[in-house]
Amino acid sequence: MQQVIAQIEANTTDAIKCLQDENSVVLSGPPFPQTIEAKKKVAVKRALNRLGRVFTDLSTVETYTADLQEERLNSRKKLQASEAAYKELEESTSNMRDELDTCQARLKDMTSRLRDGEDRIKLLSRELETAKLSPQVASKDRISTQERMRSKDVDKGPKVRMDEYLQLVATEESLRAENEKLKKEHMAAVKEKETRENNQRNASLANVERYKEVIAKVTADNMVFLMKLKQSEAALSAAQTRAQDLEKEVEKSRRQWLEEASAEVRGIILDSLRKVEVCEANLRELETERELHVEEWDAKLKAAYEKLDKVTASRDWHEKRLVEFSEKYKTLEEEKLKMQQRSETDSRHRQHAEAESRSLINNLRESKEKLASVSSELAAALKEIEGKKQDLIEKDFEIKELVVQLGKANDQLQTQLKVNAVLMKKKEAVEWELMEAEAQRDKLKESGHSQRVQF
């Protein structure tokens, strides 16, 4: 941009210099009209060429402003794309949270099923132990009854003892038969219990294997989360208090912080867009002013050229008249020398010719004065062109400042986007810490519940 403005300034100075050279040629040229006209045409062509270069440079400035507008549109499109990516990132984080909640629910369900299976196995083992102890208790009761009967036989008679003995034998036989029957039933029950326990054990082992596979799959899906969970077990006691404090603080300040951050970001973006629009409006005003000034000075330059043509034409006519009068003056001088010896009438003619020559000289002086006034007007017009050139340079500096402000606004927008990305990363980190603390709290609750069940 600076190079283009410098080129414009150089071309304008060349054009002004050509006009000054043309003026100097007009004022102090040789007395031959054809040579003056040719030099004037050459100078005018040079000035027009310089002005054409100025117009081409101004067109390059217009193309540069169009490129700046295109860059602004591209930056606005990038901003919209970043906002869409931010929305997609929020949707993906919400989906990941839902998947994590479902995985945690599945893990809790599987752990509860494993605990139910372990409780059932313990109950079956207790029933088996009671079934094994029941025949031993029956034999102990039989031995104790025999000892009591023997102690009673000492006090009774032989007949009574025989009857009692027969009764005891019958009862013993019935007890034996019943015992055999109970043994068979016990063996069948034991076998049935063993088969049932084996089936249940196999089923429970199959369930355990299946649950292990499911847990391994879930663990593989959530490896990063479990690794972080294992790493945070050492700092669980400190993390619980910190998690509680963070939960309270986050619940209080999450919505407010997000609203303030979004409002601040939206305000900054709107301010930057307003600044860009103001810069565009100022740039358009400067372009319109520049076009008006260029048209005005084109009209003034054309008027000056027309006036210059008129002045040069009048000067050529006066020069021709001067040549004619000078030749006539010479002839009159010759006639005056020849007619010195003539009469008074001849002297009167001579005086009349002198008066006519004086009037011609006065006319020549007046034409020179007119030419000087026209040259002064041309110099004033050149000075005015110089002032307008300074105004154009000032407008170019204003355009530069507007371009710099536009670049600063774009830089502020880029920095704000970077700040938004950092804030989103911090938000994600805080959410991950909260999720880890919640998982630690659930794990502690589950471990406390399992310890209570074991007790």
PATOR-54080 format. One record per residue (C-alpha): residue number from 1; x negated, y, z negated. Coordinates in nm, 3 decimals. Layout:
! PATOR-54080
+-----+---------+---------+---------+
:   k :      xx :      yy :      zz :
+-----+---------+---------+---------+
: NUM :       X :       Y :       Z :
...
+-----+---------+---------+---------+
//
This chain:
! PATOR-54080
+-----+---------+---------+---------+
:   k :      xx :      yy :      zz :
+-----+---------+---------+---------+
:   1 :   0.000 :   0.000 :   0.000 :
:   2 :  -0.284 :   0.242 :  -0.083 :
:   3 :  -0.454 :   0.159 :   0.248 :
:   4 :  -0.135 :   0.230 :   0.441 :
:   5 :  -0.086 :   0.565 :   0.265 :
:   6 :  -0.451 :   0.657 :   0.330 :
:   7 :  -0.403 :   0.568 :   0.698 :
:   8 :  -0.090 :   0.785 :   0.712 :
:   9 :  -0.280 :   1.076 :   0.556 :
:  10 :  -0.568 :   1.034 :   0.803 :
:  11 :  -0.329 :   1.029 :   1.100 :
:  12 :  -0.144 :   1.340 :   0.979 :
:  13 :  -0.472 :   1.527 :   0.929 :
:  14 :  -0.579 :   1.426 :   1.281 :
:  15 :  -0.248 :   1.553 :   1.422 :
:  16 :  -0.284 :   1.885 :   1.238 :
:  17 :  -0.643 :   1.914 :   1.356 :
:  18 :  -0.532 :   1.855 :   1.716 :
:  19 :  -0.271 :   2.131 :   1.681 :
:  20 :  -0.536 :   2.366 :   1.540 :
:  21 :  -0.770 :   2.278 :   1.829 :
:  22 :  -0.488 :   2.351 :   2.071 :
:  23 :  -0.431 :   2.689 :   1.904 :
:  24 :  -0.800 :   2.773 :   1.924 :
:  25 :  -0.803 :   2.677 :   2.292 :
:  26 :  -0.500 :   2.898 :   2.354 :
:  27 :  -0.649 :   3.195 :   2.165 :
:  28 :  -1.011 :   3.174 :   2.283 :
:  29 :  -0.997 :   2.982 :   2.611 :
:  30 :  -1.155 :   3.073 :   2.944 :
:  31 :  -0.971 :   3.314 :   3.175 :
:  32 :  -0.868 :   3.038 :   3.413 :
:  33 :  -0.501 :   2.941 :   3.374 :
:  34 :  -0.534 :   2.590 :   3.516 :
:  35 :  -0.813 :   2.492 :   3.269 :
:  36 :  -0.613 :   2.627 :   2.971 :
:  37 :  -0.300 :   2.438 :   3.079 :
:  38 :  -0.494 :   2.111 :   3.118 :
:  39 :  -0.658 :   2.147 :   2.776 :
:  40 :  -0.322 :   2.231 :   2.623 :
:  41 :  -0.165 :   1.917 :   2.772 :
:  42 :  -0.452 :   1.699 :   2.647 :
:  43 :  -0.426 :   1.846 :   2.295 :
:  44 :  -0.048 :   1.796 :   2.291 :
:  45 :  -0.090 :   1.434 :   2.400 :
:  46 :  -0.344 :   1.374 :   2.125 :
:  47 :  -0.114 :   1.529 :   1.865 :
:  48 :   0.176 :   1.317 :   1.985 :
:  49 :  -0.040 :   1.005 :   1.967 :
:  50 :  -0.137 :   1.092 :   1.609 :
:  51 :   0.227 :   1.148 :   1.516 :
:  52 :   0.315 :   0.814 :   1.677 :
:  53 :   0.056 :   0.648 :   1.454 :
:  54 :   0.211 :   0.822 :   1.154 :
:  55 :   0.553 :   0.683 :   1.249 :
:  56 :   0.408 :   0.331 :   1.290 :
:  57 :   0.247 :   0.358 :   0.946 :
:  58 :   0.581 :   0.465 :   0.800 :
:  59 :   0.742 :   0.161 :   0.963 :
:  60 :   0.477 :  -0.058 :   0.795 :
:  61 :   0.574 :   0.103 :   0.463 :
:  62 :   0.936 :   0.014 :   0.534 :
:  63 :   0.840 :  -0.348 :   0.606 :
:  64 :   0.641 :  -0.355 :   0.281 :
:  65 :   0.947 :  -0.234 :   0.088 :
:  66 :   1.155 :  -0.503 :   0.261 :
:  67 :   0.898 :  -0.762 :   0.147 :
:  68 :   0.928 :  -0.630 :  -0.208 :
:  69 :   1.305 :  -0.667 :  -0.194 :
:  70 :   1.265 :  -1.023 :  -0.066 :
:  71 :   1.027 :  -1.102 :  -0.352 :
:  72 :   1.283 :  -0.962 :  -0.596 :
:  73 :   1.550 :  -1.188 :  -0.449 :
:  74 :   1.315 :  -1.486 :  -0.476 :
:  75 :   1.245 :  -1.407 :  -0.842 :
:  76 :   1.621 :  -1.384 :  -0.906 :
:  77 :   1.669 :  -1.727 :  -0.740 :
:  78 :   1.389 :  -1.873 :  -0.954 :
:  79 :   1.559 :  -1.734 :  -1.264 :
:  80 :   1.888 :  -1.900 :  -1.166 :
:  81 :   1.706 :  -2.229 :  -1.102 :
:  82 :   1.539 :  -2.212 :  -1.445 :
:  83 :   1.880 :  -2.151 :  -1.608 :
:  84 :   2.022 :  -2.458 :  -1.428 :
:  85 :   1.723 :  -2.666 :  -1.541 :
:  86 :   1.778 :  -2.542 :  -1.896 :
:  87 :   2.142 :  -2.658 :  -1.881 :
:  88 :   2.038 :  -2.998 :  -1.744 :
:  89 :   1.784 :  -3.030 :  -2.025 :
:  90 :   2.053 :  -2.959 :  -2.284 :
:  91 :   2.281 :  -3.221 :  -2.126 :
:  92 :   2.000 :  -3.480 :  -2.124 :
:  93 :   1.921 :  -3.410 :  -2.491 :
:  94 :   2.289 :  -3.455 :  -2.584 :
:  95 :   2.299 :  -3.783 :  -2.390 :
:  96 :   1.983 :  -3.903 :  -2.567 :
:  97 :   2.141 :  -3.818 :  -2.903 :
:  98 :   2.451 :  -4.021 :  -2.817 :
:  99 :   2.239 :  -4.318 :  -2.711 :
: 100 :   2.037 :  -4.292 :  -3.031 :
: 101 :   2.356 :  -4.289 :  -3.241 :
: 102 :   2.488 :  -4.598 :  -3.062 :
: 103 :   2.156 :  -4.780 :  -3.112 :
: 104 :   2.158 :  -4.693 :  -3.482 :
: 105 :   2.517 :  -4.823 :  -3.515 :
: 106 :   2.422 :  -5.146 :  -3.339 :
: 107 :   2.119 :  -5.188 :  -3.565 :
: 108 :   2.334 :  -5.139 :  -3.876 :
: 109 :   2.589 :  -5.394 :  -3.749 :
: 110 :   2.319 :  -5.653 :  -3.681 :
: 111 :   2.156 :  -5.604 :  -4.022 :
: 112 :   2.496 :  -5.647 :  -4.193 :
: 113 :   2.553 :  -5.968 :  -3.998 :
: 114 :   2.212 :  -6.101 :  -4.102 :
: 115 :   2.290 :  -6.027 :  -4.464 :
: 116 :   2.626 :  -6.209 :  -4.437 :
: 117 :   2.450 :  -6.514 :  -4.292 :
: 118 :   2.193 :  -6.516 :  -4.573 :
: 119 :   2.471 :  -6.495 :  -4.837 :
: 120 :   2.654 :  -6.786 :  -4.675 :
: 121 :   2.337 :  -7.000 :  -4.671 :
: 122 :   2.283 :  -6.928 :  -5.042 :
: 123 :   2.644 :  -7.030 :  -5.122 :
: 124 :   2.609 :  -7.358 :  -4.933 :
: 125 :   2.283 :  -7.441 :  -5.115 :
: 126 :   2.455 :  -7.383 :  -5.449 :
: 127 :   2.744 :  -7.616 :  -5.354 :
: 128 :   2.493 :  -7.883 :  -5.251 :
: 129 :   2.314 :  -7.863 :  -5.585 :
: 130 :   2.642 :  -7.899 :  -5.777 :
: 131 :   2.738 :  -8.202 :  -5.564 :
: 132 :   2.404 :  -8.367 :  -5.641 :
: 133 :   2.447 :  -8.313 :  -6.018 :
: 134 :   2.804 :  -8.461 :  -6.044 :
: 135 :   2.709 :  -8.844 :  -6.038 :
: 136 :   2.436 :  -8.788 :  -6.296 :
: 137 :   2.689 :  -8.628 :  -6.530 :
: 138 :   2.931 :  -8.924 :  -6.484 :
: 139 :   2.661 :  -9.183 :  -6.572 :
: 140 :   2.566 :  -8.984 :  -6.880 :
: 141 :   2.932 :  -8.985 :  -6.994 :
: 142 :   2.956 :  -9.363 :  -6.944 :
: 143 :   2.644 :  -9.430 :  -7.154 :
: 144 :   2.769 :  -9.205 :  -7.431 :
: 145 :   3.109 :  -9.385 :  -7.439 :
: 146 :   2.939 :  -9.726 :  -7.459 :
: 147 :   2.730 :  -9.610 :  -7.752 :
: 148 :   3.038 :  -9.477 :  -7.928 :
: 149 :   3.221 :  -9.806 :  -7.870 :
: 150 :   2.933 : -10.007 :  -8.006 :
: 151 :   2.927 :  -9.801 :  -8.321 :
: 152 :   3.298 :  -9.861 :  -8.363 :
: 153 :   3.267 : -10.243 :  -8.312 :
: 154 :   3.073 : -10.285 :  -8.633 :
: 155 :   3.374 : -10.189 :  -8.847 :
: 156 :   3.639 : -10.406 :  -8.663 :
: 157 :   3.721 : -10.785 :  -8.651 :
: 158 :   3.617 : -11.036 :  -8.379 :
: 159 :   3.960 : -11.057 :  -8.214 :
: 160 :   4.000 : -10.692 :  -8.198 :
: 161 :   3.650 : -10.664 :  -8.075 :
: 162 :   3.720 : -10.924 :  -7.803 :
: 163 :   4.028 : -10.739 :  -7.686 :
: 164 :   3.845 : -10.415 :  -7.687 :
: 165 :   3.556 : -10.582 :  -7.514 :
: 166 :   3.785 : -10.710 :  -7.239 :
: 167 :   3.940 : -10.371 :  -7.208 :
: 168 :   3.599 : -10.218 :  -7.191 :
: 169 :   3.493 : -10.471 :  -6.927 :
: 170 :   3.804 : -10.393 :  -6.725 :
: 171 :   3.753 : -10.023 :  -6.764 :
: 172 :   3.386 : -10.067 :  -6.678 :
: 173 :   3.480 : -10.263 :  -6.366 :
: 174 :   3.728 :  -9.998 :  -6.271 :
: 175 :   3.469 :  -9.733 :  -6.346 :
: 176 :   3.214 :  -9.917 :  -6.137 :
: 177 :   3.458 :  -9.949 :  -5.851 :
: 178 :   3.547 :  -9.587 :  -5.892 :
: 179 :   3.179 :  -9.504 :  -5.918 :
: 180 :   3.106 :  -9.693 :  -5.597 :
: 181 :   3.394 :  -9.519 :  -5.433 :
: 182 :   3.266 :  -9.185 :  -5.563 :
: 183 :   2.916 :  -9.273 :  -5.444 :
: 184 :   3.046 :  -9.352 :  -5.097 :
: 185 :   3.252 :  -9.036 :  -5.095 :
: 186 :   2.954 :  -8.848 :  -5.233 :
: 187 :   2.726 :  -8.991 :  -4.963 :
: 188 :   2.983 :  -8.908 :  -4.696 :
: 189 :   3.026 :  -8.563 :  -4.843 :
: 190 :   2.651 :  -8.520 :  -4.864 :
: 191 :   2.609 :  -8.632 :  -4.503 :
: 192 :   2.893 :  -8.411 :  -4.397 :
: 193 :   2.745 :  -8.122 :  -4.593 :
: 194 :   2.402 :  -8.192 :  -4.447 :
: 195 :   2.540 :  -8.205 :  -4.094 :
: 196 :   2.746 :  -7.897 :  -4.162 :
: 197 :   2.449 :  -7.725 :  -4.320 :
: 198 :   2.230 :  -7.829 :  -4.029 :
: 199 :   2.488 :  -7.701 :  -3.784 :
: 200 :   2.530 :  -7.383 :  -3.981 :
: 201 :   2.153 :  -7.353 :  -4.018 :
: 202 :   2.105 :  -7.407 :  -3.646 :
: 203 :   2.385 :  -7.164 :  -3.569 :
: 204 :   2.242 :  -6.914 :  -3.814 :
: 205 :   1.894 :  -6.966 :  -3.669 :
: 206 :   2.036 :  -6.921 :  -3.320 :
: 207 :   2.216 :  -6.610 :  -3.438 :
: 208 :   1.900 :  -6.493 :  -3.606 :
: 209 :   1.702 :  -6.555 :  -3.288 :
: 210 :   1.966 :  -6.379 :  -3.086 :
: 211 :   1.973 :  -6.092 :  -3.333 :
: 212 :   1.594 :  -6.082 :  -3.325 :
: 213 :   1.602 :  -6.060 :  -2.946 :
: 214 :   1.861 :  -5.785 :  -2.962 :
: 215 :   1.661 :  -5.605 :  -3.230 :
: 216 :   1.344 :  -5.647 :  -3.022 :
: 217 :   1.525 :  -5.506 :  -2.721 :
: 218 :   1.655 :  -5.212 :  -2.922 :
: 219 :   1.309 :  -5.169 :  -3.070 :
: 220 :   1.158 :  -5.168 :  -2.722 :
: 221 :   1.415 :  -4.910 :  -2.613 :
: 222 :   1.343 :  -4.692 :  -2.915 :
: 223 :   0.970 :  -4.759 :  -2.957 :
: 224 :   0.877 :  -4.396 :  -2.986 :
: 225 :   1.138 :  -4.335 :  -3.251 :
: 226 :   1.035 :  -4.645 :  -3.455 :
: 227 :   0.666 :  -4.554 :  -3.431 :
: 228 :   0.742 :  -4.212 :  -3.568 :
: 229 :   0.961 :  -4.376 :  -3.831 :
: 230 :   0.676 :  -4.603 :  -3.944 :
: 231 :   0.435 :  -4.312 :  -3.951 :
: 232 :   0.672 :  -4.107 :  -4.167 :
: 233 :   0.730 :  -4.383 :  -4.432 :
: 234 :   0.426 :  -4.263 :  -4.630 :
: 235 :   0.569 :  -3.909 :  -4.660 :
: 236 :   0.928 :  -4.015 :  -4.730 :
: 237 :   0.962 :  -3.871 :  -5.079 :
: 238 :   0.848 :  -3.526 :  -4.966 :
: 239 :   1.047 :  -3.553 :  -4.643 :
: 240 :   1.375 :  -3.617 :  -4.826 :
: 241 :   1.367 :  -3.288 :  -5.012 :
: 242 :   1.240 :  -3.113 :  -4.701 :
: 243 :   1.512 :  -3.275 :  -4.492 :
: 244 :   1.781 :  -3.163 :  -4.736 :
: 245 :   1.647 :  -2.808 :  -4.734 :
: 246 :   1.616 :  -2.815 :  -4.358 :
: 247 :   1.969 :  -2.948 :  -4.322 :
: 248 :   2.105 :  -2.665 :  -4.531 :
: 249 :   1.897 :  -2.400 :  -4.355 :
: 250 :   1.969 :  -2.539 :  -4.010 :
: 251 :   2.342 :  -2.564 :  -4.075 :
: 252 :   2.337 :  -2.202 :  -4.190 :
: 253 :   2.115 :  -2.052 :  -3.923 :
: 254 :   2.142 :  -2.279 :  -3.616 :
: 255 :   2.446 :  -2.118 :  -3.455 :
: 256 :   2.348 :  -1.766 :  -3.556 :
: 257 :   1.993 :  -1.814 :  -3.428 :
: 258 :   2.108 :  -1.961 :  -3.097 :
: 259 :   2.361 :  -1.682 :  -3.046 :
: 260 :   2.105 :  -1.413 :  -3.128 :
: 261 :   1.841 :  -1.572 :  -2.903 :
: 262 :   2.084 :  -1.615 :  -2.613 :
: 263 :   2.214 :  -1.258 :  -2.658 :
: 264 :   1.859 :  -1.120 :  -2.669 :
: 265 :   1.755 :  -1.315 :  -2.361 :
: 266 :   2.070 :  -1.209 :  -2.177 :
: 267 :   2.011 :  -0.845 :  -2.274 :
: 268 :   1.649 :  -0.853 :  -2.156 :
: 269 :   1.749 :  -1.013 :  -1.827 :
: 270 :   2.027 :  -0.757 :  -1.772 :
: 271 :   1.788 :  -0.470 :  -1.858 :
: 272 :   1.531 :  -0.601 :  -1.610 :
: 273 :   1.799 :  -0.637 :  -1.342 :
: 274 :   1.922 :  -0.282 :  -1.413 :
: 275 :   1.565 :  -0.152 :  -1.385 :
: 276 :   1.524 :  -0.334 :  -1.056 :
: 277 :   1.850 :  -0.185 :  -0.925 :
: 278 :   1.744 :   0.165 :  -1.038 :
: 279 :   1.408 :   0.120 :  -0.863 :
: 280 :   1.586 :   0.009 :  -0.548 :
: 281 :   1.819 :   0.310 :  -0.562 :
: 282 :   1.524 :   0.549 :  -0.611 :
: 283 :   1.341 :   0.380 :  -0.325 :
: 284 :   1.643 :   0.421 :  -0.098 :
: 285 :   1.675 :   0.790 :  -0.193 :
: 286 :   1.308 :   0.844 :  -0.117 :
: 287 :   1.346 :   0.670 :   0.218 :
: 288 :   1.646 :   0.886 :   0.309 :
: 289 :   1.461 :   1.203 :   0.201 :
: 290 :   1.157 :   1.097 :   0.402 :
: 291 :   1.370 :   1.035 :   0.710 :
: 292 :   1.538 :   1.376 :   0.668 :
: 293 :   1.200 :   1.550 :   0.628 :
: 294 :   1.058 :   1.369 :   0.930 :
: 295 :   1.355 :   1.465 :   1.146 :
: 296 :   1.340 :   1.825 :   1.022 :
: 297 :   0.972 :   1.859 :   1.099 :
: 298 :   1.016 :   1.692 :   1.436 :
: 299 :   1.273 :   1.958 :   1.519 :
: 300 :   1.042 :   2.234 :   1.390 :
: 301 :   0.751 :   2.091 :   1.587 :
: 302 :   0.957 :   2.081 :   1.904 :
: 303 :   1.068 :   2.441 :   1.846 :
: 304 :   0.706 :   2.544 :   1.788 :
: 305 :   0.603 :   2.368 :   2.110 :
: 306 :   0.881 :   2.546 :   2.302 :
: 307 :   0.780 :   2.880 :   2.152 :
: 308 :   0.418 :   2.805 :   2.233 :
: 309 :   0.511 :   2.728 :   2.594 :
: 310 :   0.696 :   3.058 :   2.617 :
: 311 :   0.403 :   3.247 :   2.466 :
: 312 :   0.153 :   3.078 :   2.697 :
: 313 :   0.376 :   3.154 :   2.997 :
: 314 :   0.402 :   3.521 :   2.898 :
: 315 :   0.026 :   3.529 :   2.836 :
: 316 :  -0.042 :   3.382 :   3.181 :
: 317 :   0.188 :   3.640 :   3.338 :
: 318 :   0.017 :   3.925 :   3.152 :
: 319 :  -0.322 :   3.788 :   3.251 :
: 320 :  -0.216 :   3.784 :   3.614 :
: 321 :  -0.085 :   4.136 :   3.581 :
: 322 :  -0.411 :   4.237 :   3.413 :
: 323 :  -0.612 :   4.093 :   3.701 :
: 324 :  -0.392 :   4.272 :   3.949 :
: 325 :  -0.417 :   4.601 :   3.761 :
: 326 :  -0.792 :   4.563 :   3.721 :
: 327 :  -0.829 :   4.511 :   4.095 :
: 328 :  -0.600 :   4.804 :   4.157 :
: 329 :  -0.804 :   5.006 :   3.907 :
: 330 :  -1.120 :   4.923 :   4.099 :
: 331 :  -0.965 :   5.029 :   4.426 :
: 332 :  -0.845 :   5.344 :   4.261 :
: 333 :  -1.191 :   5.413 :   4.129 :
: 334 :  -1.333 :   5.370 :   4.477 :
: 335 :  -1.070 :   5.596 :   4.621 :
: 336 :  -1.142 :   5.840 :   4.341 :
: 337 :  -1.508 :   5.849 :   4.440 :
: 338 :  -1.415 :   5.899 :   4.801 :
: 339 :  -1.153 :   6.161 :   4.727 :
: 340 :  -1.352 :   6.377 :   4.485 :
: 341 :  -1.390 :   6.639 :   4.751 :
: 342 :  -1.021 :   6.645 :   4.835 :
: 343 :  -0.772 :   6.901 :   4.730 :
: 344 :  -0.576 :   6.941 :   4.410 :
: 345 :  -0.312 :   6.706 :   4.536 :
: 346 :  -0.571 :   6.434 :   4.548 :
: 347 :  -0.675 :   6.513 :   4.191 :
: 348 :  -0.311 :   6.495 :   4.083 :
: 349 :  -0.286 :   6.154 :   4.247 :
: 350 :  -0.596 :   6.053 :   4.060 :
: 351 :  -0.453 :   6.170 :   3.727 :
: 352 :  -0.131 :   5.985 :   3.799 :
: 353 :  -0.328 :   5.668 :   3.870 :
: 354 :  -0.521 :   5.710 :   3.547 :
: 355 :  -0.197 :   5.752 :   3.355 :
: 356 :  -0.061 :   5.438 :   3.520 :
: 357 :  -0.379 :   5.249 :   3.432 :
: 358 :  -0.351 :   5.370 :   3.071 :
: 359 :   0.007 :   5.246 :   3.055 :
: 360 :  -0.109 :   4.912 :   3.191 :
: 361 :  -0.382 :   4.894 :   2.925 :
: 362 :  -0.125 :   4.973 :   2.658 :
: 363 :   0.098 :   4.695 :   2.793 :
: 364 :  -0.199 :   4.459 :   2.779 :
: 365 :  -0.266 :   4.555 :   2.417 :
: 366 :   0.099 :   4.497 :   2.326 :
: 367 :   0.087 :   4.152 :   2.487 :
: 368 :  -0.227 :   4.072 :   2.286 :
: 369 :  -0.054 :   4.185 :   1.965 :
: 370 :   0.245 :   3.962 :   2.047 :
: 371 :   0.008 :   3.673 :   2.105 :
: 372 :  -0.158 :   3.739 :   1.766 :
: 373 :   0.183 :   3.743 :   1.592 :
: 374 :   0.277 :   3.413 :   1.758 :
: 375 :  -0.055 :   3.262 :   1.649 :
: 376 :   0.008 :   3.380 :   1.290 :
: 377 :   0.355 :   3.223 :   1.301 :
: 378 :   0.197 :   2.900 :   1.426 :
: 379 :  -0.057 :   2.911 :   1.142 :
: 380 :   0.227 :   2.961 :   0.891 :
: 381 :   0.408 :   2.665 :   1.046 :
: 382 :   0.091 :   2.458 :   1.011 :
: 383 :   0.063 :   2.561 :   0.646 :
: 384 :   0.424 :   2.459 :   0.592 :
: 385 :   0.346 :   2.124 :   0.759 :
: 386 :   0.053 :   2.087 :   0.519 :
: 387 :   0.286 :   2.152 :   0.221 :
: 388 :   0.533 :   1.897 :   0.350 :
: 389 :   0.245 :   1.654 :   0.387 :
: 390 :   0.165 :   1.707 :   0.019 :
: 391 :   0.533 :   1.643 :  -0.062 :
: 392 :   0.515 :   1.323 :   0.141 :
: 393 :   0.204 :   1.216 :  -0.052 :
: 394 :   0.386 :   1.285 :  -0.380 :
: 395 :   0.680 :   1.077 :  -0.260 :
: 396 :   0.438 :   0.799 :  -0.171 :
: 397 :   0.296 :   0.818 :  -0.524 :
: 398 :   0.651 :   0.794 :  -0.660 :
: 399 :   0.703 :   0.485 :  -0.442 :
: 400 :   0.383 :   0.340 :  -0.588 :
: 401 :   0.506 :   0.406 :  -0.942 :
: 402 :   0.840 :   0.243 :  -0.862 :
: 403 :   0.659 :  -0.060 :  -0.720 :
: 404 :   0.445 :  -0.078 :  -1.037 :
: 405 :   0.760 :  -0.055 :  -1.253 :
: 406 :   0.914 :  -0.335 :  -1.047 :
: 407 :   0.603 :  -0.549 :  -1.104 :
: 408 :   0.617 :  -0.474 :  -1.478 :
: 409 :   0.984 :  -0.572 :  -1.486 :
: 410 :   0.900 :  -0.899 :  -1.309 :
: 411 :   0.614 :  -0.957 :  -1.559 :
: 412 :   0.851 :  -0.894 :  -1.851 :
: 413 :   1.095 :  -1.139 :  -1.697 :
: 414 :   0.823 :  -1.405 :  -1.662 :
: 415 :   0.706 :  -1.352 :  -2.023 :
: 416 :   1.065 :  -1.377 :  -2.146 :
: 417 :   1.108 :  -1.704 :  -1.956 :
: 418 :   0.790 :  -1.836 :  -2.119 :
: 419 :   0.920 :  -1.727 :  -2.462 :
: 420 :   1.248 :  -1.908 :  -2.388 :
: 421 :   1.055 :  -2.225 :  -2.299 :
: 422 :   0.856 :  -2.202 :  -2.626 :
: 423 :   1.178 :  -2.148 :  -2.824 :
: 424 :   1.335 :  -2.452 :  -2.658 :
: 425 :   1.030 :  -2.663 :  -2.745 :
: 426 :   1.050 :  -2.547 :  -3.108 :
: 427 :   1.421 :  -2.623 :  -3.113 :
: 428 :   1.359 :  -2.975 :  -2.980 :
: 429 :   1.082 :  -3.030 :  -3.238 :
: 430 :   1.314 :  -2.923 :  -3.523 :
: 431 :   1.590 :  -3.150 :  -3.392 :
: 432 :   1.347 :  -3.443 :  -3.372 :
: 433 :   1.236 :  -3.379 :  -3.731 :
: 434 :   1.600 :  -3.369 :  -3.843 :
: 435 :   1.674 :  -3.694 :  -3.662 :
: 436 :   1.368 :  -3.857 :  -3.818 :
: 437 :   1.471 :  -3.739 :  -4.164 :
: 438 :   1.826 :  -3.870 :  -4.111 :
: 439 :   1.687 :  -4.207 :  -3.999 :
: 440 :   1.462 :  -4.220 :  -4.307 :
: 441 :   1.759 :  -4.138 :  -4.529 :
: 442 :   1.969 :  -4.413 :  -4.367 :
: 443 :   1.686 :  -4.660 :  -4.404 :
: 444 :   1.645 :  -4.573 :  -4.773 :
: 445 :   2.017 :  -4.615 :  -4.827 :
: 446 :   2.009 :  -4.954 :  -4.656 :
: 447 :   1.703 :  -5.067 :  -4.854 :
: 448 :   1.869 :  -4.959 :  -5.182 :
: 449 :   2.187 :  -5.145 :  -5.084 :
: 450 :   1.991 :  -5.462 :  -5.000 :
: 451 :   1.806 :  -5.447 :  -5.334 :
: 452 :   2.141 :  -5.415 :  -5.515 :
: 453 :   2.278 :  -5.717 :  -5.328 :
: 454 :   1.972 :  -5.926 :  -5.422 :
: 455 :   2.005 :  -5.829 :  -5.788 :
+-----+---------+---------+---------+
//
